[in-house]
Amino acid sequence: MIKITSPVSILEFGSSHLRLVVYDKSILNQKVFYEERNDNIINTIPTEDNTLFKLIINAEKDIGQHLNDIILVLDSTSVQSLDFSLKKNYEKRLFLKDDLDQFIRESEQIVKKFNQDKNILHTIISKITIDDKVFEELKDISIRVSEVVIEFKFIIIEELNLNFIKNLLLSKHISIKNIYCASYINSLNLVNKMEKYKYISFIDIGLNKSSLSIFNENKLVYINNTHIGGKHITKDISKILNLDFNKAELEKLKFSKLNKIDDNDKNNELLKKIINSRVEEIIELLFSNCPLLKNNFFDNDLKLYFLGNGSKVLNENLLSFGSDFSFINEMSIINQKKEECCDATIKFINSIEKIQPKKINLSLENKGFFEKLFEYFSNK
């Protein structure tokens, strides 16, 4: 049994897998790692045989204690971004860190008021304008100002999509400490590791969906999702080659391991065309309404990286498209370790604790679990 004194539990909830990592907050490189895979997780009825329950029970046995709360990391096609700005007049008084924190809280309250069926996952400051001067960030704030305008990007998700997971955890008396968007956390972690580049984009291909995130240096500027993922590529192969789904999946995986396609291999050439067509469609859908592309911000110099289990089907044979994609200068595939998203989440948590205002602590003593959970989400 591994002794963990201050557990931090991160649950990555995907459409094809569950991954639970328990960290020791006092020693963040010490962790207990668990993973379960189930192609029908989302439709599973919450019983004691549920995959998630087994995962939690195994983790609790290994660390010898109950997991009181969990940080949830997930992706969904209902995840979307919302741009919002707020302006305030200060009449030449001092603008302090508390004023910035109040700006953030008020913006979140306004967004939540007009999106009551949504849950805010991330609040991102896009630009700060003080008396017509733009600031990328504010450190050690203490300046006299007349007018402040802050532009935000919110990542939100439909509350309805969280109900199933909430109910599952509720039945195990586990509260949700916070909820994050997996594709944003993942891509932000990668951006911070890379050399600074004007525009970098990531397409995360999952089982039933694909997500696009675009960064200008290390700031998120666009996010989009589509209901097409790796499962649709397998279905295409199944239909065109007249194979059952499982055999089509095997053919897809075998093809992805090829280093080079023989020009005389008609079967692999056909597989390439099938996969290429679907990937082109995914890229087209994800970029179709992107204002950055429409206004030619990329200047034919965008870097694009593919992530996710669905991207494993890709190989260097596929990373070439027609003139419609001339705005992409470079494409690559990033093969991540399976726990990397959870590792990125713990880094993200540590970074935001230093710069973002803490949420108001709720008094949860002597209250039932359902009441605690209700209060938590009412105050998000």
C-alpha positions in Angstrom: 0.0 0.0 0.0 1.3 3.5 -1.0 0.9 6.0 1.8 -0.6 9.2 0.5 -1.0 11.9 3.1 -2.8 14.6 1.0 -4.6 12.9 -1.9 -5.5 14.9 -5.0 -7.7 12.7 -7.2 -8.1 13.5 -10.9 -10.6 11.6 -13.0 -10.3 11.8 -16.8 -13.7 10.9 -18.1 -13.7 10.0 -21.8 -16.2 8.4 -24.2 -13.9 5.3 -24.5 -12.0 5.3 -21.2 -11.8 6.2 -17.6 -8.5 7.2 -16.1 -8.0 8.0 -12.4 -4.7 9.4 -11.0 -4.3 10.0 -7.3 -1.4 12.4 -6.4 0.1 13.3 -3.1 -0.2 17.1 -2.9 2.9 17.3 -0.7 4.9 15.2 -3.2 3.4 15.7 -6.6 5.8 13.3 -8.4 4.3 10.5 -6.2 1.1 9.1 -7.7 -1.0 6.0 -7.9 -2.2 5.4 -11.4 -5.3 3.5 -12.5 -7.1 3.0 -15.8 -10.2 1.2 -17.0 -11.5 1.1 -20.5 -15.1 0.6 -21.5 -16.6 1.5 -24.9 -20.0 2.0 -23.4 -19.2 4.1 -20.3 -21.6 6.9 -21.1 -24.6 4.6 -21.4 -23.8 2.5 -18.4 -26.5 2.3 -15.7 -25.1 3.3 -12.3 -24.9 0.0 -10.4 -22.2 -1.6 -8.2 -20.8 -3.3 -11.2 -20.2 0.1 -12.9 -16.7 0.6 -14.3 -16.3 3.9 -12.5 -17.2 2.3 -9.2 -14.7 -0.4 -9.6 -12.0 2.1 -10.5 -12.7 4.1 -7.3 -12.9 1.1 -5.1 -9.5 -0.2 -6.4 -7.9 3.2 -5.8 -9.3 3.5 -2.3 -8.0 0.0 -1.4 -4.5 0.9 -2.6 -4.3 4.2 -0.8 -6.2 3.0 2.3 -8.6 5.9 2.4 -11.8 7.2 1.0 -11.7 9.6 -2.0 -13.7 12.5 -0.6 -13.6 14.6 -3.7 -12.5 14.4 -7.3 -11.3 16.8 -10.0 -13.1 16.0 -13.2 -11.5 16.4 -16.6 -13.6 15.7 -19.6 -14.4 16.6 -23.2 -17.8 16.8 -24.8 -19.3 18.1 -28.0 -21.3 20.5 -25.9 -18.1 22.3 -24.8 -18.0 25.8 -26.4 -16.4 29.1 -25.9 -18.0 32.4 -25.2 -16.3 35.9 -25.6 -17.3 38.6 -23.1 -15.9 42.0 -22.1 -16.5 44.2 -19.1 -15.7 48.0 -18.7 -15.4 49.9 -15.5 -14.6 53.5 -14.6 -12.3 54.1 -11.6 -11.9 58.0 -11.6 -8.2 57.9 -11.2 -8.1 55.7 -8.1 -5.8 52.9 -7.5 -6.4 49.6 -9.4 -5.3 46.7 -7.2 -5.2 42.9 -7.3 -8.6 42.8 -5.5 -10.1 44.9 -8.3 -8.9 42.4 -10.9 -10.4 39.5 -8.8 -13.7 41.4 -8.6 -13.7 41.9 -12.3 -13.4 38.2 -12.8 -16.1 37.3 -10.3 -18.6 39.9 -11.8 -18.0 38.6 -15.3 -18.6 35.0 -14.2 -21.8 36.0 -12.5 -23.1 37.8 -15.6 -22.2 34.9 -17.9 -23.8 32.4 -15.5 -27.0 34.6 -15.2 -27.6 34.5 -19.0 -26.4 30.9 -19.4 -28.1 29.1 -16.5 -28.1 25.8 -18.3 -24.3 26.0 -18.7 -21.4 25.3 -16.3 -18.3 27.5 -16.6 -15.2 25.3 -16.9 -12.5 28.0 -17.5 -12.3 31.8 -17.3 -9.5 33.1 -19.5 -8.4 36.8 -19.6 -7.8 37.6 -23.3 -6.8 41.2 -23.1 -6.6 44.0 -20.5 -6.9 47.6 -21.7 -6.2 50.4 -19.1 -6.7 53.9 -20.3 -6.4 52.8 -23.9 -3.1 51.0 -23.2 -3.1 47.2 -23.7 -1.5 44.9 -21.1 -0.9 41.2 -21.7 -1.0 40.6 -17.9 -0.9 42.5 -14.7 1.7 41.7 -12.0 2.0 43.4 -8.7 -0.9 45.7 -9.6 -1.0 49.2 -8.0 -1.7 51.9 -10.6 -4.1 54.9 -10.8 -6.6 54.4 -13.6 -9.6 56.1 -15.2 -11.0 53.2 -17.3 -10.4 49.5 -17.4 -11.7 47.1 -20.1 -11.1 43.4 -19.7 -11.9 40.9 -22.5 -12.6 37.3 -21.4 -12.9 33.9 -23.1 -15.1 31.5 -21.2 -15.1 27.7 -21.8 -18.6 26.4 -20.9 -20.4 23.1 -21.1 -24.1 22.2 -20.9 -25.1 21.3 -17.3 -27.2 18.4 -18.6 -24.1 16.6 -19.8 -22.7 16.6 -16.3 -25.8 15.1 -14.6 -24.9 11.5 -15.3 -21.4 11.8 -13.9 -22.6 13.8 -10.9 -25.2 11.1 -10.1 -22.5 8.4 -10.3 -20.2 10.1 -7.9 -23.1 11.1 -5.7 -23.9 7.4 -5.1 -20.3 6.9 -3.9 -20.4 10.0 -1.6 -17.8 11.8 -3.6 -18.0 15.5 -4.4 -16.7 17.2 -7.5 -14.1 19.7 -6.5 -13.7 21.2 -9.9 -14.3 20.5 -13.6 -11.9 21.2 -16.5 -11.9 20.8 -20.3 -9.5 18.0 -21.2 -8.6 19.3 -24.7 -7.8 22.8 -23.4 -5.7 21.5 -20.5 -3.8 19.1 -22.8 -3.1 21.6 -25.5 -2.1 24.4 -23.1 0.4 22.1 -21.5 1.9 21.3 -24.9 2.0 25.0 -25.9 3.9 25.8 -22.7 6.5 23.2 -23.6 7.0 24.4 -27.2 8.9 27.3 -28.7 6.8 30.4 -28.9 5.1 30.6 -32.3 2.5 33.1 -33.5 -0.3 30.6 -34.1 -0.4 26.9 -33.0 -3.4 24.7 -33.3 -4.3 21.2 -31.9 -6.9 18.8 -33.2 -7.8 16.1 -30.6 -9.6 13.2 -32.3 -11.6 11.1 -29.8 -14.0 8.2 -30.3 -17.1 10.2 -31.1 -15.9 13.8 -31.4 -13.0 16.0 -32.4 -11.9 19.2 -30.8 -9.9 22.1 -32.2 -8.0 24.6 -30.0 -6.0 27.5 -31.4 -3.4 29.5 -29.4 -1.7 32.8 -30.2 1.6 32.2 -28.4 0.3 30.8 -25.1 -3.2 32.2 -25.1 -6.3 30.4 -26.3 -8.0 32.3 -29.1 -10.4 29.8 -30.5 -12.1 26.5 -29.6 -14.5 24.3 -31.6 -15.9 20.8 -31.6 -17.6 18.4 -34.0 -19.5 15.2 -33.6 -17.1 13.2 -35.8 -14.3 11.1 -34.4 -12.3 7.9 -34.8 -15.4 5.7 -34.6 -16.6 7.3 -37.9 -13.4 6.5 -39.6 -13.8 2.8 -38.6 -17.4 2.9 -39.8 -16.3 4.2 -43.2 -13.7 1.4 -43.6 -16.4 -1.1 -42.5 -18.9 0.1 -45.1 -16.5 0.5 -48.0 -14.5 -2.7 -47.5 -17.6 -4.7 -46.4 -16.0 -5.7 -43.0 -17.6 -6.0 -39.6 -16.7 -3.1 -37.2 -14.1 -5.0 -35.2 -12.2 -6.2 -38.3 -12.4 -2.7 -39.8 -10.8 -1.4 -36.5 -8.0 -3.9 -36.8 -7.4 -2.9 -40.5 -7.2 0.8 -39.4 -4.7 0.0 -36.6 -2.5 -2.1 -38.9 -2.5 0.7 -41.5 -1.5 3.3 -38.9 1.7 1.3 -38.1 2.9 1.4 -41.7 5.9 3.5 -42.4 5.4 3.7 -46.1 2.6 2.7 -48.5 3.5 0.4 -51.4 2.2 2.1 -54.6 1.1 -1.4 -55.8 -0.9 -2.2 -52.6 -4.4 -1.2 -53.7 -6.0 -2.2 -50.4 -3.7 0.2 -48.4 -4.1 2.9 -51.0 -7.9 2.6 -50.6 -7.5 2.7 -46.8 -5.5 5.9 -47.2 -8.2 7.5 -49.3 -10.9 6.5 -46.8 -9.0 7.8 -43.8 -7.8 10.9 -45.6 -11.3 11.9 -46.7 -12.7 11.7 -43.2 -9.8 13.6 -41.6 -10.2 16.3 -44.3 -13.8 16.6 -43.3 -12.9 16.9 -39.6 -10.4 19.7 -40.4 -13.0 21.5 -42.6 -15.7 21.3 -40.0 -13.5 22.5 -37.2 -12.1 25.5 -39.1 -15.3 26.3 -41.0 -16.5 29.1 -38.8 -13.1 30.3 -37.5 -12.9 34.1 -37.8 -9.1 33.9 -37.6 -9.1 31.9 -40.9 -11.8 34.1 -42.5 -9.8 37.2 -41.8 -6.5 35.6 -42.9 -4.8 35.9 -39.5 -2.8 32.7 -40.1 -1.0 34.1 -43.2 -0.5 30.5 -44.5 1.8 29.9 -41.5 -0.3 27.8 -39.0 1.2 24.8 -37.2 -1.3 22.0 -36.6 -0.8 19.1 -34.2 -3.0 16.0 -33.9 -3.7 14.5 -30.5 -5.9 11.8 -29.0 -6.5 8.1 -29.5 -8.3 8.8 -32.8 -5.1 10.4 -34.1 -3.3 7.1 -33.8 -4.7 6.1 -37.2 -2.7 8.9 -38.8 0.8 8.4 -40.1 3.1 10.5 -42.2 1.5 9.1 -45.3 -1.7 11.0 -44.5 -0.4 14.4 -43.5 -0.8 16.0 -46.9 -3.9 17.8 -48.1 -5.1 19.9 -51.0 -5.0 23.6 -51.7 -8.0 24.2 -49.4 -5.6 23.7 -46.5 -2.8 26.0 -47.7 -3.2 28.0 -44.5 -1.5 25.1 -42.6 2.2 25.4 -42.9 3.2 22.3 -40.8 1.3 19.2 -39.5 2.6 16.7 -37.0 1.3 13.9 -34.8 1.9 14.0 -31.0 1.8 10.6 -29.3 1.2 11.3 -25.6 1.6 9.0 -22.6 -1.7 7.8 -21.3 -1.5 9.7 -18.0 -0.3 12.9 -19.6 -3.6 14.7 -19.5 -3.9 14.1 -15.7 -0.3 15.3 -15.3 -1.1 18.4 -17.3 -4.1 19.0 -15.0 -2.1 19.0 -11.8 0.3 21.5 -13.3 -2.6 23.7 -14.4 -4.1 23.6 -10.9 -0.8 24.6 -9.3 -0.4 27.5 -11.8 -3.9 29.0 -11.4 -3.9 28.8 -7.6 -1.1 31.5 -7.8 -3.0 33.9 -10.1 -6.7 33.4 -9.9 -9.0 34.5 -7.1 -10.1 31.8 -4.8 -13.8 30.9 -4.9 -15.8 31.6 -1.7 -15.5 28.7 0.6 -18.8 27.1 1.5 -19.6 25.9 5.0 -20.4 22.2 4.4 -20.4 21.0 7.9 -23.4 19.0 9.1 -25.0 18.9 5.7 -26.0 15.9 3.6 -23.9 15.1 0.5 -26.7 16.0 -1.9 -27.1 19.4 -0.2 -23.3 19.9 -0.4 -23.3 19.1 -4.1 -26.3 21.3 -4.8 -24.7 24.2 -3.0 -21.4 23.7 -4.9 -22.9 23.8 -8.3 -25.3 26.6 -7.4 -22.3 28.8 -6.6 -20.2 27.9 -9.7 
